[in-house]
Amino acid sequence: MKKYKLTDECKEVDGVKVYRIEALKDFGNVLTGDLGGFIEKESNLSQAGHAWVSGRARVSGSARVSGSAWVDGHACVSGSAWVGGSARVDGGAQVSGDACVSGSACVSGSARVDGHAQVSGGAQVSGGAQVSGDAWVSGSACVSGSARVSGSARVRGSARVDGHACVSGSAWVGGSARVDGHAQVSGGAQVSGDACVSGSALINDLDDYITISPIGSEGGVLTAFKDKNKSITVTRGCFLGSIAEFAEAVKTTHKNNKHAQLYNLAIEMIKARLAIGE
């Protein structure tokens, strides 16, 4: 027995006619007679499993929703996109092209996933974020705000990319790393561990940043990177500033204790690694 049918209620969006669906039996959280969202044709939503389209959401083209996936709100799934597993697409999110959202991933807000991009595992793409090209977002990674992940970039692990940050090319961000602000990570750069790259960072390869840990009285992580002004920016805890400002903050806070001595050694290492004057 089929789990749903197309009703006579329809609307036309961008030249495509889509039809309201109605449940024919109980499954998952759906009850017999429940009205769902809109699909163009039966192949858009599997008759097997607990997959469902609800609210004002719509699925069209050659797009498919299967497994226990749920498309809700005003979300739109189109092109040849696939939403499967127990993934969720809601809010005003759009999944198009040949994009794939699977596992328990969630795409929400006004986020967009297109091209051949993949969002899998427990990853989340939200806000006004965009994932495109051949990019992958996986694990428990989060891409939010107005961030962009494109090209063949990878964001995985528990990494976070937000703000207006951009990860592109064949770069990848993993571990518990965070990339935010207006930072750009591109080329073949790899940002991982507990690194925090923010501000106006410009990272194209491994020689453009360094992390040092544990360091300081709290045993935290010190991250330094090249920025768009061809200078060095340092982040440590709530501190974000130039390497000269960081040196002054160390002097003010730690005087000449053992933490100051280690920080000063780290500063020299940063200068040598990034090869940029103060």
HELIX and SHEET records of a PDB file:
HELIX    1   1 GLU A   42  ASN A   44  5                                   3    
HELIX    2   2 LEU A  206  ASP A  208  5                                   3    
HELIX    3   3 ILE A  243  HIS A  254  1                                  12    
HELIX    4   4 LYS A  258  LEU A  274  1                                  17    
SHEET    1   A12 TYR A   4  VAL A  13  0                                        
SHEET    2   A12 VAL A  16  ALA A  23 -1                                        
SHEET    3   A12 LEU A  35  ILE A  39 -1                                        
SHEET    4   A12 ARG A  58  VAL A  59  1                                        
SHEET    5   A12 CYS A  76  VAL A  77  1                                        
SHEET    6   A12 GLN A  94  VAL A  95  1                                        
SHEET    7   A12 ARG A 112  VAL A 113  1                                        
SHEET    8   A12 GLN A 130  VAL A 131  1                                        
SHEET    9   A12 ARG A 148  VAL A 149  1                                        
SHEET   10   A12 CYS A 166  VAL A 167  1                                        
SHEET   11   A12 GLN A 184  VAL A 185  1                                        
SHEET   12   A12 LEU A 202  ILE A 203  1                                        
SHEET    1   B 9 TRP A  52  VAL A  53  0                                        
SHEET    2   B 9 TRP A  70  VAL A  71  1                                        
SHEET    3   B 9 ARG A  88  VAL A  89  1                                        
SHEET    4   B 9 CYS A 106  VAL A 107  1                                        
SHEET    5   B 9 GLN A 124  VAL A 125  1                                        
SHEET    6   B 9 CYS A 142  VAL A 143  1                                        
SHEET    7   B 9 ARG A 160  VAL A 161  1                                        
SHEET    8   B 9 ARG A 178  VAL A 179  1                                        
SHEET    9   B 9 CYS A 196  VAL A 197  1                                        
SHEET    1   C 8 ARG A  64  VAL A  65  0                                        
SHEET    2   C 8 TRP A  82  VAL A  83  1                                        
SHEET    3   C 8 CYS A 100  VAL A 101  1                                        
SHEET    4   C 8 GLN A 118  VAL A 119  1                                        
SHEET    5   C 8 TRP A 136  VAL A 137  1                                        
SHEET    6   C 8 ARG A 154  VAL A 155  1                                        
SHEET    7   C 8 TRP A 172  VAL A 173  1                                        
SHEET    8   C 8 GLN A 190  VAL A 191  1                                        
SHEET    1   D 4 TYR A 209  ILE A 215  0                                        
SHEET    2   D 4 GLY A 220  LYS A 226 -1                                        
SHEET    3   D 4 ILE A 232  ARG A 236 -1                                        
SHEET    4   D 4 PHE A 239  SER A 242 -1                                        
END                                                                             
